[in-house]
Amino acid sequence: MKLDEAIQAAVEFEGGVHRTYQNAMEKITNDVARRVFKVLCDEEMGHIEYLKERLDEWRKTGKISGTKLRTSIPTKSAIDAGLKKLRRQASGKPSAIGEGELDALHRALGVEIQASNFYKEMVGKLDGAGQQMFARFVEIEEGHLAIVQAEINAVNGFGYWFDIAEISLEAG
């Protein structure tokens, strides 16, 4: 696969992921849940813009710069470490949520799994700068996947729902 084809495919793929989060934001009534989906929606729009810049760069110069894609989402390992600590302290009481929020989370989980797999495939098909660029996407998408999975786990009783504590860690 040629690099420009891979980048164009990624732009289209990211557009679908962005629409998933945008639709969730439009349907969910919980303000905190909407904020989480907005962060993810904004992240995906940043991916689209980044990819379009790299595609323009490739078409003009025949190469892409080493400009690193930024993210506001912690790494998967940081999320996992925080969850491990939280699980030791959590009450185990499931959250009371609407079906719409849980359905949106499951759709988000599905698109993040697809995104992670998509970028892993791109890493396997490309070399050089393209491989490095898409490897960064793998890292970021794994962080997105961890955030969504953490929210699903929270619904199942780890003491948080969309970053709002349902238990007091200070109270023990």
Backbone bond lengths (Angstrom), bond angles and torsions (degrees), N, CA, C in turn:
res aa  C-N    CA-C-N  psi(-1)  N-CA   C-N-CA  omega(-1)  CA-C   N-CA-C  phi
1 M - - - 1.452 - - 1.526 108.81 -
2 K 1.316 115.27 137.17 1.454 120.45 178.01 1.521 109.29 -79.21
3 L 1.330 115.63 151.36 1.459 120.63 -176.36 1.522 112.32 -60.69
4 D 1.331 117.45 -42.97 1.469 118.30 -179.49 1.526 111.69 -63.87
5 E 1.324 117.22 -35.34 1.468 120.91 176.62 1.525 110.74 -66.45
6 A 1.320 116.19 -40.61 1.467 120.63 179.06 1.523 110.82 -64.78
7 I 1.317 116.74 -43.17 1.466 120.09 179.80 1.522 110.22 -65.45
8 Q 1.334 117.51 -43.09 1.465 120.36 178.82 1.532 110.60 -62.21
9 A 1.316 117.41 -41.66 1.470 121.19 177.07 1.523 110.23 -62.06
10 A 1.323 116.67 -38.96 1.472 120.82 179.11 1.524 111.15 -66.82
11 V 1.331 117.87 -38.95 1.468 121.35 177.22 1.528 109.38 -59.60
12 E 1.315 116.31 -46.77 1.463 120.50 179.87 1.521 111.22 -64.77
13 F 1.320 116.59 -41.93 1.459 121.08 179.40 1.530 110.39 -62.12
14 E 1.325 116.15 -48.14 1.463 120.95 179.89 1.533 111.51 -61.63
15 G 1.323 116.81 -32.55 1.458 120.30 176.28 1.518 111.56 -60.43
16 G 1.316 116.79 -40.23 1.461 121.15 177.26 1.517 112.40 -66.63
17 V 1.318 116.44 -41.15 1.470 120.47 178.24 1.531 109.37 -64.82
18 H 1.321 116.34 -43.60 1.466 120.68 178.65 1.526 110.96 -59.24
19 R 1.335 117.20 -43.27 1.472 120.59 178.87 1.526 111.42 -62.88
20 T 1.319 117.56 -36.14 1.463 120.82 177.70 1.522 110.28 -59.49
21 Y 1.327 117.08 -46.09 1.465 120.59 -179.80 1.524 111.51 -71.70
22 Q 1.300 117.38 -36.07 1.458 120.36 178.07 1.531 110.38 -64.42
23 N 1.322 116.81 -43.46 1.465 120.70 177.06 1.524 111.28 -61.97
24 A 1.320 117.11 -40.68 1.468 120.59 178.22 1.522 110.46 -61.21
25 M 1.319 116.50 -43.46 1.471 120.19 179.93 1.524 111.29 -62.07
26 E 1.319 117.38 -36.20 1.461 121.25 -178.53 1.524 112.45 -72.75
27 K 1.328 117.62 -28.78 1.463 121.29 -174.45 1.525 114.14 -95.75
28 I 1.314 117.47 -24.94 1.461 121.14 -174.49 1.517 109.95 -84.77
29 T 1.321 116.08 137.44 1.461 120.49 -178.92 1.526 112.47 -99.00
30 N 1.306 118.11 -21.58 1.468 121.92 -179.93 1.530 108.92 -68.70
31 D 1.343 116.71 120.10 1.470 121.16 -176.10 1.520 113.14 -61.23
32 V 1.315 116.55 -39.75 1.466 119.79 -178.88 1.530 109.99 -68.48
33 A 1.321 116.56 -41.69 1.464 120.58 178.08 1.524 110.16 -62.56
34 R 1.319 115.87 -41.55 1.473 119.93 178.05 1.522 110.81 -60.46
35 R 1.329 116.67 -38.26 1.465 120.11 179.99 1.533 111.14 -64.58
36 V 1.324 117.11 -40.76 1.466 120.49 178.46 1.526 109.77 -63.18
37 F 1.334 116.29 -46.33 1.458 119.28 179.43 1.528 111.46 -66.56
38 K 1.314 117.94 -31.08 1.469 120.53 177.45 1.528 110.29 -65.81
39 V 1.320 116.88 -42.11 1.468 119.85 177.75 1.530 109.81 -59.27
40 L 1.326 116.50 -45.75 1.458 120.05 179.88 1.533 111.10 -66.90
41 C 1.327 116.79 -39.52 1.467 121.34 177.65 1.534 110.39 -61.13
42 D 1.324 116.06 -45.76 1.466 120.57 178.60 1.526 111.47 -63.46
43 E 1.321 116.64 -38.42 1.474 120.86 177.22 1.528 109.97 -59.14
44 E 1.318 115.68 -46.83 1.460 119.78 -177.82 1.532 111.22 -65.52
45 M 1.333 117.46 -37.08 1.470 119.59 176.18 1.530 109.62 -64.23
46 G 1.319 116.90 -38.12 1.470 120.08 175.50 1.514 111.78 -61.87
47 H 1.334 116.92 -36.28 1.466 120.76 177.15 1.527 110.43 -64.30
48 I 1.337 115.76 -43.49 1.470 120.23 -179.76 1.527 109.93 -61.41
49 E 1.319 116.50 -47.64 1.469 120.47 -179.45 1.530 110.97 -61.56
50 Y 1.328 116.43 -44.27 1.465 121.51 179.07 1.537 110.18 -59.45
51 L 1.322 116.03 -47.71 1.459 120.13 -178.68 1.527 111.77 -63.36
52 K 1.321 116.91 -40.80 1.467 120.03 178.19 1.529 111.10 -63.66
53 E 1.328 116.59 -38.26 1.471 120.01 176.26 1.526 110.87 -63.43
54 R 1.339 117.19 -43.93 1.459 120.39 179.54 1.526 110.48 -65.38
55 L 1.339 117.41 -37.93 1.454 120.46 179.44 1.523 110.57 -65.51
56 D 1.325 117.06 -44.20 1.472 120.58 176.64 1.522 110.51 -60.36
57 E 1.320 115.47 -43.75 1.464 121.37 179.43 1.535 110.19 -59.98
58 W 1.331 116.72 -45.46 1.464 122.06 -179.67 1.531 110.75 -61.39
59 R 1.310 115.20 -44.12 1.469 119.80 -178.15 1.525 112.05 -67.43
60 K 1.321 117.41 -32.25 1.470 121.21 -178.88 1.523 112.81 -83.07
61 T 1.339 116.99 -38.33 1.460 119.95 -170.91 1.527 114.64 -117.33
62 G 1.331 117.08 -15.50 1.458 119.74 -176.81 1.509 113.41 80.90
63 K 1.328 116.60 9.49 1.471 120.88 175.72 1.518 109.22 -149.94
64 I 1.336 114.76 166.28 1.460 119.69 176.55 1.517 108.66 -119.89
65 S 1.321 114.53 147.42 1.470 119.45 -178.74 1.523 110.24 -77.50
66 G 1.280 114.47 168.06 1.457 120.66 177.91 1.518 112.80 -86.87
67 T 1.337 117.22 19.01 1.460 120.97 179.47 1.518 109.01 -56.45
68 K 1.331 115.70 120.96 1.455 120.71 -175.53 1.527 111.03 -83.28
69 L 1.306 115.70 133.58 1.460 122.10 177.08 1.517 109.15 -70.36
70 R 1.339 115.65 128.74 1.459 121.09 179.66 1.518 110.92 -91.46
71 T 1.336 115.66 159.55 1.455 121.94 176.44 1.519 109.39 -146.65
72 S 1.331 115.58 149.40 1.464 120.17 174.68 1.522 110.65 -98.31
73 I 1.323 117.03 -1.98 1.462 122.73 -178.76 1.531 108.15 -92.04
74 P 1.336 117.04 133.96 1.471 118.78 176.79 1.530 111.22 -62.83
75 T 1.311 115.94 164.41 1.463 120.31 177.43 1.524 109.56 -68.11
76 K 1.325 115.53 159.67 1.461 120.75 178.48 1.523 110.54 -57.76
77 S 1.326 117.55 -41.22 1.473 119.86 -178.69 1.524 111.12 -65.38
78 A 1.331 118.59 -37.49 1.464 121.22 177.39 1.531 110.86 -67.00
79 I 1.318 116.48 -40.31 1.462 120.81 177.93 1.521 109.73 -64.63
80 D 1.332 116.49 -46.44 1.465 120.55 179.89 1.525 111.77 -60.39
81 A 1.331 117.63 -40.58 1.463 121.27 179.34 1.533 110.53 -64.82
82 G 1.319 116.96 -42.86 1.457 120.78 177.90 1.517 111.94 -64.02
83 L 1.313 116.64 -39.55 1.468 120.76 179.07 1.521 111.07 -68.08
84 K 1.312 116.39 -38.14 1.468 119.68 179.18 1.524 110.09 -61.06
85 K 1.314 116.24 -43.73 1.467 121.10 177.94 1.536 110.32 -64.74
86 L 1.318 116.70 -43.68 1.454 121.35 -179.30 1.521 111.30 -63.33
87 R 1.315 117.70 -40.46 1.468 121.36 -178.68 1.522 111.58 -61.98
88 R 1.321 116.68 -34.43 1.465 119.66 178.99 1.522 111.03 -66.85
89 Q 1.339 116.69 -24.92 1.457 121.23 -174.61 1.523 113.43 -106.65
90 A 1.328 117.85 -11.18 1.469 121.28 -170.63 1.518 112.37 -76.84
91 S 1.327 113.77 156.67 1.455 121.27 -177.02 1.515 113.62 -80.71
92 G 1.325 118.71 -23.12 1.455 120.80 -177.04 1.518 113.47 83.11
93 K 1.321 117.88 7.89 1.465 122.16 179.95 1.525 109.28 -85.77
94 P 1.340 117.49 122.07 1.463 119.13 178.59 1.525 112.11 -64.59
95 S 1.317 116.70 152.78 1.453 122.59 178.29 1.523 109.83 -81.58
96 A 1.309 115.44 148.33 1.454 120.79 173.02 1.525 107.04 -94.14
97 I 1.327 116.71 112.23 1.463 120.53 -177.49 1.513 109.30 -134.61
98 G 1.301 114.96 168.68 1.450 120.44 174.81 1.513 110.91 -82.78
99 E 1.329 114.61 155.96 1.464 119.59 178.61 1.522 111.81 -61.46
100 G 1.324 116.97 -34.05 1.455 120.21 -178.26 1.512 112.40 -60.64
101 E 1.330 116.94 -41.79 1.462 120.55 179.84 1.527 111.05 -66.22
102 L 1.325 116.90 -43.84 1.460 119.84 -179.39 1.529 110.71 -67.18
103 D 1.330 117.33 -41.20 1.468 120.14 176.40 1.525 110.82 -60.10
104 A 1.335 116.33 -43.06 1.467 120.50 178.94 1.521 110.74 -62.05
105 L 1.314 116.79 -39.62 1.465 120.04 177.87 1.523 111.35 -63.94
106 H 1.305 117.02 -41.35 1.466 119.42 179.34 1.529 111.26 -67.61
107 R 1.322 117.81 -37.27 1.472 119.83 174.45 1.529 109.82 -63.73
108 A 1.337 115.63 -42.24 1.470 120.27 178.93 1.523 110.43 -61.73
109 L 1.317 116.52 -42.55 1.462 119.97 178.49 1.527 110.18 -59.57
110 G 1.323 116.32 -43.54 1.464 120.32 179.34 1.521 112.79 -61.27
111 V 1.339 117.03 -45.30 1.467 118.54 -178.65 1.518 111.35 -70.38
112 E 1.329 118.02 -31.77 1.467 119.49 178.17 1.528 111.43 -71.32
113 I 1.320 117.42 -35.02 1.472 120.21 174.44 1.524 109.09 -64.10
114 Q 1.329 116.81 -45.24 1.468 120.85 178.13 1.526 110.89 -61.15
115 A 1.332 116.56 -42.73 1.469 120.26 -179.51 1.518 111.03 -62.43
116 S 1.313 115.87 -45.96 1.464 120.00 179.57 1.539 110.35 -59.66
117 N 1.321 116.19 -45.88 1.468 120.40 179.15 1.529 112.00 -64.90
118 F 1.330 116.48 -39.79 1.460 121.26 178.61 1.528 110.48 -58.71
119 Y 1.329 116.37 -48.55 1.464 119.24 -176.99 1.522 112.08 -71.55
120 K 1.321 117.92 -32.85 1.463 119.86 174.48 1.528 110.03 -62.21
121 E 1.334 116.25 -39.29 1.460 120.37 177.41 1.525 110.76 -63.73
122 M 1.328 117.72 -41.47 1.464 121.65 179.01 1.531 110.40 -63.17
123 V 1.320 116.89 -40.15 1.469 120.81 178.10 1.525 109.75 -60.76
124 G 1.334 116.45 -39.44 1.456 120.84 -179.92 1.521 113.81 -71.06
125 K 1.331 117.32 -26.41 1.460 121.13 -176.34 1.518 113.70 -91.80
126 L 1.332 117.28 -20.89 1.462 120.92 -174.27 1.520 111.01 -110.18
127 D 1.312 114.79 171.62 1.461 119.79 173.92 1.525 108.53 -136.84
128 G 1.306 116.33 176.22 1.459 122.20 175.42 1.514 114.23 58.98
129 A 1.337 114.39 -135.89 1.468 120.59 -175.18 1.524 111.99 -63.33
130 G 1.329 117.93 -35.26 1.463 120.79 178.17 1.513 111.32 -63.77
131 Q 1.312 115.78 -43.51 1.459 120.66 178.42 1.531 110.39 -62.45
132 Q 1.320 117.04 -43.70 1.471 120.81 179.03 1.524 111.49 -63.67
133 M 1.331 116.78 -42.29 1.453 120.58 -179.65 1.530 110.21 -61.94
134 F 1.324 117.05 -47.01 1.453 119.84 -177.44 1.528 112.05 -73.72
135 A 1.319 117.78 -25.69 1.475 120.27 174.40 1.528 110.07 -63.34
136 R 1.319 116.97 -37.28 1.471 120.86 176.06 1.529 110.20 -63.43
137 F 1.323 117.33 -39.28 1.461 120.61 176.92 1.531 110.43 -62.35
138 V 1.324 117.61 -38.54 1.472 120.65 177.71 1.527 109.44 -58.56
139 E 1.332 116.98 -47.37 1.469 121.06 179.29 1.528 111.40 -57.42
140 I 1.314 115.77 -47.22 1.467 120.77 -176.72 1.520 110.81 -67.69
141 E 1.312 117.45 -44.29 1.466 119.96 -179.27 1.524 111.10 -65.45
142 E 1.320 117.76 -32.08 1.464 119.39 175.62 1.529 110.81 -66.75
143 G 1.344 117.20 -33.26 1.461 120.55 173.51 1.515 111.37 -66.50
144 H 1.332 117.07 -42.16 1.470 121.01 176.51 1.522 110.23 -60.60
145 L 1.320 115.56 -45.18 1.459 121.23 179.56 1.528 110.50 -59.85
146 A 1.316 117.03 -42.63 1.466 120.98 179.87 1.524 111.52 -65.14
147 I 1.338 117.00 -38.85 1.471 120.67 178.45 1.521 110.36 -64.19
148 V 1.318 117.17 -47.32 1.463 120.63 -179.40 1.525 110.17 -63.92
149 Q 1.325 117.31 -43.92 1.466 120.18 178.38 1.524 110.78 -62.74
150 A 1.318 117.40 -37.94 1.463 120.81 177.84 1.524 111.02 -62.66
151 E 1.323 116.58 -39.83 1.463 119.54 178.26 1.523 111.14 -66.19
152 I 1.327 117.02 -40.18 1.471 120.22 176.20 1.523 109.96 -63.19
153 N 1.319 116.28 -43.44 1.467 119.86 177.67 1.517 111.09 -61.32
154 A 1.318 116.77 -36.79 1.461 120.71 179.56 1.519 110.74 -62.66
155 V 1.306 115.93 -39.88 1.463 120.19 177.91 1.530 110.08 -61.32
156 N 1.315 115.73 -29.70 1.459 120.64 -178.33 1.523 113.85 -89.27
157 G 1.358 117.15 6.50 1.441 117.57 168.71 1.506 119.39 116.89
158 F 1.317 119.85 27.53 1.450 119.48 177.51 1.522 113.04 -97.91
159 G 1.340 117.47 11.87 1.459 120.33 170.23 1.510 117.52 96.29
160 Y 1.319 118.80 -2.72 1.458 121.72 178.44 1.519 108.84 -131.98
161 W 1.312 115.55 147.05 1.461 121.35 171.58 1.509 106.66 -133.98
162 F 1.334 117.22 115.24 1.452 123.60 -178.74 1.520 111.71 46.73
163 D 1.293 117.14 51.98 1.462 128.14 174.72 1.521 115.19 68.39
164 I 1.335 118.61 14.32 1.454 122.39 174.67 1.522 108.19 -105.55
165 A 1.320 117.04 123.26 1.455 120.70 -179.45 1.520 109.78 -68.55
166 E 1.331 115.43 129.03 1.454 120.39 175.08 1.516 110.25 -98.90
167 I 1.323 116.26 -5.65 1.451 122.09 176.53 1.520 107.74 -129.92
168 S 1.290 115.72 161.28 1.448 119.49 176.05 1.520 108.47 -100.93
169 L 1.312 116.78 115.28 1.455 119.59 179.35 1.517 110.67 -70.18
170 E 1.336 116.87 -28.78 1.463 119.75 178.70 1.519 111.38 -70.58
171 A 1.331 117.53 -30.48 1.458 121.33 -177.99 1.514 111.87 -76.15
172 G 1.341 116.88 -12.15 1.445 120.78 177.48 1.470 109.64 85.78
